[in-house]
């Protein structure tokens, strides 16, 4: 390492704190590889989380540009050195990975690598990932970013001290990754429990009213010919029961502010729910939050409900292959945008469709918190729904 003892300790401490700060698995993986590459002065770093089919469920790299990564192609399989780290579960430190008998080559766009340091990430007896570095940087003068120089006597640029430090990082990486997985699982369970509770609330609040409504409507139908006056009374009762059912349904939905919204805030709640939708649907569903402050509770709830309605429309009715959700700060308030590449519709000719797509409900929610709702769509051109709230 090029750090002095004190600065090196500070760098390690900073890296470990950064790992523990993130709760999303992908963020934890990115932090681990970036920290490892910086601490050990490597040109490249990567971390692979294996799946059960000989490949990798996730594979994160640092030191490779987006364009390079795209040109490399599909994720690697579990073979060669990577397989050795995963299945034999011991560190690998090589002077030149290309000369190792297990080396099986790499795609044409893959960057050239020589010296190599890798080791498994273990949770107890289970190997949950493989972390590796390549091309130890050799600073020239005061420029720590100077590319590698030839290794002295053909030896590996990574030292035993580097291997020991990477081992420490891997131990903490296992803890951080396990915690992130548990967190994501708990959020999924919370969403499932919230959905189940909502279903029971709706059932209890509305089912009896709907049962009465059905019986009263049947009675009116049998009386309409032989006793029109009584049938009229029954129909008036139908109208009253329908109004009560609508009121109870509205109360059951509106009054159930999601508990996760109070605990985690709007950004984290949206991110978690969208991750679940992305896994549950064939369409790609993404979320990006940019600098949003906490908003008044009523505005956060309205934005969440509008996002849920817009996502439901995009995933169930539009035929979209991709849905992108962004939430960004605008002055003291925020703007929510839900865009899809689906079939779209003609907004000016959708009075009936507007009710079908929940646009009336979305506008009511937006207006109720002093916000603004805009809908852009055209047949075959997808749909964008934008909601802005003023903040507080």
N, C-alpha and C positions, 0 to 999 in steps of 0.2 A: 504494500500500500504506500501511497505517496504522502499520507498524512502523518503528522507528528503524533505522539502518544495522546496528548490532550485533545487535539482536534479530531483524531481518530475515534476516541471514546465518544466525543460529542456527535460525530457523524453516525456512529452505531446507534447511539441513544435516539437520535432523530429518526433514523430508519425504523427502529422498533416501535416508536410512538406512532409513526405514520401508518404502520401496518395495523395497529390496534384501533386506529381512529375510524377506519372504514368498516361499513357493515354490509355493503354489497360485494358479492363474491368477485365480480369482474374488477371492481376497484381495488380489492385486496391483492389480486393477482398482478395488476399493473404496478402497484406500489412495491410489491416484493421484487419484481424483475428490475424496476428502475433503481431501487435501493441497492440491490446486489451489484448491478453494473457500475454504479457510481462508487460504491465503497471499495470494490476490488479493481477499479481502473481497467475495466474490460471494454472492448469495442462493441461486443454483442452480449445480450442476455436473453434467456427465454425460459418459460415455465409451461410445462404441459400437464394437464389433468387427464388421466386416462379414462376411457370408457370401457365398456365390457365387450367390445367388438374388435379389439386390436387397433383402435385408433385413439384419438384424443377428443374428449368432450369439450375442452377449452385449451387454447394454446396462445400464449401471450408473449410478444417479443418486445425488446427495447434496443434501439440502435439501428433499426431497419425502418426506412421511410414507408409511408402508406403505399406509394407507387411500387417500391421494391416488393413489398409484401404481396400486393395484388399480382405482380408479375410472377412470383414464385409459384402461385397456384394453390391447390388443395392442401389441407392440413396434412402433416406427415403421419405416417403409420408408426406403430410401435415396432421398430426394428433396429438392428445395429446397436450402437451405443445407448440410444434411448431405451431400448428394450432391456439392455443389461442393467441400467440404473433402476428400472421399474421392477424387474423380476429377480435380480440378484441382490438388490437393495444395498449396494455399497458404493462409495465414492469412486469416481474415475478422474484421474489427472494424467493428461497425455501431452507429450511434446508436440505431436502432430497427429491430429485426429484422422487425417487422410491416409496415414500409413498404418493405422490399426487394422488388423485382419477382419474386424467386424464392420468396418466402414463400407457402406453400400452406395456411396455417391449421393448427390443432391440435384435438384432441378437446375436448369441452365441459368436462371436468374438469381439463384441462391448466392449470397456473398461468400467469398473465399474465406475459409477458417483454417487455422493451424492449431496452436496450443488450445487446450480444452480443459475445463474443470466442471464437473457435474456431480450431483449427488441427489438421492431421493429425499422427498419430504414425507415423513412418516407420522402417522397418528397411531401410537401404540405399535402393533404388529402390521398395520395396514399401510401400504404405500399409496399416498393420495396424490402424489405429483412428482415430477422430475424437474429440478432446477439446474440450469447449466449456463456457463459463461464461455466465451471464445475470444481469442486474440487479446492477450494481455497488452495493455498500452505501455510503451516505454517513453516517458517524458523526455524531451530534449530541451535543455535550458529551463526556462520558466513556463514552457507551454505544455500543460498537462494533456492537451488534446492532440498532441503530435501522434501520427500513426505509429504502429509497432515497428521496432527495429529488429534485426535478426537476433535470435536467441544465442546467448553465450554457449558455446560447445554443444549446440543442438538441444539444450535442455528446455523444459517447459517454463514458460514465463510465470505461471502461477506457482506459488510456493506452498509449503506446508502451512504457513501462517494463513495464507489465503483460504486453504481448505478448511482450516479450523474456524475461521471467521464465517465462511459460507455455511458451515455446519450449525453455528449459532443462529444465523439467519433462518436456516431451514427449520430449526426447532420452533422458533417464534412464528415462522410462516405457517407451520402446521396448526398452531393454536389459533392464529388469526383466521386461517381458512376454515377451520372447523367451526369457530364462532360465527363467521359470516354465513356458513351453510345453515347453522341452527337458527340464526336470525331470519334468513329468508324463508325457511320452513315454517317458523312460528308466524310470520306475516301471512303466508299462504293459509295456514290453519285459521288465523284470525279472520281472514276474508271469508273462508268457508263457513266458519261459525256465525259470522255476521249475516251471511246470506241465509243460512238456516234459520237464524232467529227472526230475520225479516219475514221469511216465508210463514213461520208460525204466527207472527204478529198479524200479517195480512189475513191469514186463514181465520184466526180467532175474531178479528175485527169485522170482517166482511162476509164470511161464509153464511152466517145465520141470516143476515139481511138479504143476501141473494136467494137463499132458500125460500124465505117469506115472499120475496118479490116474484119468484117463479110460481108459487102456489096461487098468489093473488092474481097474477096474469092469467093463469089457467081458469080460475073462477070467473074472471071477466069474460073470457072467451066463451064459456058455456052459457053465460047469462045474456050475451049481447042480442040474441034473437028473441027470447021469451020474456026478458025483463030488462029492457034497456036502461031504466033508471038505476036499478041495482048495479048493472054493468058499468054505468058511468061512475058510480061511487067506488067500485072496485078499481077502475082505471085511475081515479084520483089517488087512491091508496098506492097504486103502483108507482105513480109519479113521486109521491112522498117517500116511499121506501127507496126508490132509485136515488133521490137526492141525499137521503141519510147514508146510503151505501157509499156514494161518491165522497161525502164529507169524511166518513170514517176511513176510507182508503187514502184520501189526501192526508189526514192526520197521521195515519200509520207510516206513510212514507216520509212526510216532511219533518215529523218530530223525531225521527230516528237518525240523529246526526251520528255518523260512524265514529265509534270510539277511537279508531286509529287516527282520525283527523285531529282529535284533541291531543292525542299523545305525540304524534309524529309531525303534524303540520301538513299543509297541502302538497308540497313538493314530494316528500317521502311517500305519502299516501298514493299519489298519482303514479309515481315511479313503480311502487310495488304492485299496484293493480294492473298496470300496463305490462309489466313483466309476466304476470300470470296470464293475461290475455294473449301475449306473444307466444307463450308455450301452448296455450289451449287452441289456437286457431292456425290455419295454414297461412294466413296473411302475416306479413312481417309488421309488427307493431313496435314503434320506437317512441322514446320520450327524451326530451332535453329540457332542463330547467336552467334559466340564466338569471342569477342575481335577484331572485324574488324574496322580498321581505315578508314577514308574517303579516297577514291581512286580518281585518275584522272577521270574527267567526262566521257571520252571516254571508259575507262575500266568499270566504273559502268554501263553505258548504255549497253555495250556489254554483261556484266554478266546478267543484267536484261533480255535482249532479249534471251539469251541462256537458262536461267531458264524458261522463258515463253514457248519457243519452246519445251524444254524437258518435262515440265509439260503437255503441250498440247498432246504430244505423249503418255505419260503415262496414262493420263485420257481418251483419245479418242480411242487409238489403242491397248493398252497393256492388257486391262482387269484387271488391278491391283486393289487390295483391299486396298493397302496402298502405299503412296508415301511420302518419307521423304526428305526434303531439308535442307541442312546445308550450312552455310557460315562461314568460320573461317579464322583467320589471319594466314599467313605463311610468316615469314620475313616481308619485307615492303609491300608485296602484300597480296593476298587472294586466297582461294580455294572455289569454289562452287561445291557442290555435290548433284545430284538429283538421288535418288534410288527408284526403284519400285519393287514390287513382282509379276509383270505381266508375260505375256507369253514369253517375251524375243525374241531374234532372233540370227542368226549366223552372226557376224560382217564381217567375211571374204567373205561372199557370198551375200553381200547386196549393191552392187553398185547401183542397181535399187532401192532397199528398202531404201538405204541411202538418195537418192534424195527424196523419199516419206516421210521419217521421218525428213527431214530437217537437216540431219547431215552435208551436204555440207555447208548449210547456217551457221550452228553453228561453223564449222571449219573456215569458212571465217571470221566470226565475231571475233573469238578467235585469229586467225593469225593477223587480222588487228590491234589488240592492243598488239601484242607481247606476246600473251599467249600460253597456251598448252591445248589441249583438248584430253581426253582419254575416250574411250567407252568400257565398259565391259558388255557382255551379252552372253546368251546361251539360246537355246529353253527350255522353262519351268523354267528358272532360274532367270527371272527378268532382269532388266537393270540398270546399274549405269553409269551416265555421269558426268565426273569430268572436271572442267575448272579451270585452275590456271592462274592468271595474276600477273605481277611482281610488281605492285604498281608504285609509282613515287617519 
